[in-house]
Amino acid sequence: LKAVILIGGPQKGTRFRPLSFEVPKPLFPVAGVPMVQHHIEACAKVPGMKEILLMGFYQPNEALSRFLVSAQQEFKVPIRYLQEYAALGTGGGIYHFRDQILSGGAEAFFVLNADVCSEFPLQEMLEFQQQHGDMHSFVILGTTANRTQALNYGCIVANADTQEVQHYVEKPSTFVSEIINCGIYLFTPAIFQHIGEVFQRNQQELALEESSNGWQRAEVIRLEQDVFTALAGSGKLYVYKTDGFWSQIKSAGSAIYASRLYLNQYSKSHPERLAQNKPGGPVIRGNVYIHPTASIDSTAVLGPNVSIGEGVTVGTGVRVRESIVLHGASLHDHTCVLNTIVGWDSTIGRWARVEGTPSDPNPNDPYAKIDSETLFRDGRLTPSITILGCSVTIPAEVVILNSIVLPHKELSRSYKNQIIL
């Protein structure tokens, strides 16, 4: 058994700026640990997991290498990074590296997209595969969305008794199904035959189109549109529906929501990661993660849904709620930080207020998902969480509302609904 985690590359993650300027998006900390570590942890727990492969087209840099070394030591599973020579799509990368995936006689392998957060019911997917169909069937993890939001995802129509996928449409224009694709799959080596057929077809089509200006590649293959659509109704593709939490992490606002989901899960999976109220310590409300190296004044009030990174300093009377404070940041006395991501090494002056508008799903709808919202609507900045890039300095006694501040800025006054370049 192996696992492949698709981490994409630098031309993506545009909605994640300015945070993706500093670290590759998969290493952005969500609930105190890098986003992709949640995936690795889930894969390492599955019995018989022989190797975890990260696949993308980031240049292998120091941060990524350091992370992989520490993750290997922590989870005792070989973890390697396979770099694509270009963006090959969700299916092209695994097809390109098929020999690496199958080496050592892999009988099955998981494919996980790095930009989702989930309970990762991988063991349940394995058991489901053994119960349904033969050992050569493929399984998609699905969940229920509401009717309007389902259109933003891959929609799955399945047989109610067997859960066999009969129809698959990526981002349909009209309602197809409330069951959506979670971007987590269980494949057997037989999948490469199907991806190979798409590759051959692409090559033939490109050969016919002499006029194509050379930028199209036969190797660019999308699992969803090219492979699943064709496999639906063939008796080989099944959906395993989960009731556990799931969300995409496309924008920085969705990182705060994902952080909340993971912090909730920690009470069961990692109670040691959650801060407790202690005599002489800060006031903790709800689920809060505090890095052991952070220095927090006993009069501060943190939570719910707060994640405090390495070496952060929090002064007297500070209030932080629904926010992620990244390493080295400093919150001076009596600041108020709500629905905000505070960038690395940023400083917020005394009595300042930094606040955003949460982009949470509708709390009254159990199937609501987070909307991947556009930055602008009707020519105006959509109110969303406030993001401070790295090394931003906010002066004392100002208010920053629903704004995005690019790295290395020193502000001199209050701002509202602006992108500060």
Secondary structure as UniProt FT lines:
FT   STRAND          2..8
FT   TURN            10..11
FT   HELIX           14..16
FT   TURN            17..18
FT   HELIX           19..21
FT   HELIX           25..27
FT   STRAND          29..30
FT   TURN            31..32
FT   STRAND          33..34
FT   HELIX           35..45
FT   TURN            47..48
FT   STRAND          51..56
FT   HELIX           62..75
FT   STRAND          79..83
FT   HELIX           89..96
FT   HELIX           98..102
FT   TURN            103..105
FT   STRAND          109..113
FT   TURN            114..115
FT   STRAND          116..118
FT   HELIX           122..131
FT   TURN            135..136
FT   STRAND          138..144
FT   TURN            147..148
FT   HELIX           149..152
FT   STRAND          154..158
FT   TURN            160..162
FT   STRAND          164..170
FT   STRAND          179..187
FT   TURN            189..190
FT   HELIX           191..208
FT   TURN            210..211
FT   TURN            218..219
FT   HELIX           223..228
FT   HELIX           229..231
FT   TURN            232..235
FT   STRAND          237..241
FT   STRAND          246..248
FT   HELIX           252..269
FT   HELIX           271..273
FT   TURN            279..280
FT   STRAND          283..284
FT   STRAND          288..290
FT   TURN            292..293
FT   STRAND          295..296
FT   TURN            298..299
FT   STRAND          301..302
FT   STRAND          306..308
FT   TURN            310..311
FT   STRAND          313..314
FT   TURN            316..317
FT   STRAND          319..321
FT   STRAND          323..325
FT   TURN            327..328
FT   STRAND          330..331
FT   TURN            333..334
FT   STRAND          336..338
FT   STRAND          340..342
FT   TURN            344..345
FT   STRAND          347..348
FT   TURN            350..351
FT   STRAND          353..355
FT   TURN            363..364
FT   TURN            366..367
FT   STRAND          376..377
FT   TURN            378..379
FT   STRAND          380..381
FT   STRAND          386..388
FT   TURN            390..391
FT   STRAND          393..394
FT   TURN            396..397
FT   STRAND          399..401
FT   STRAND          404..405
FT   STRAND          415..416
FT   STRAND          419..420
//
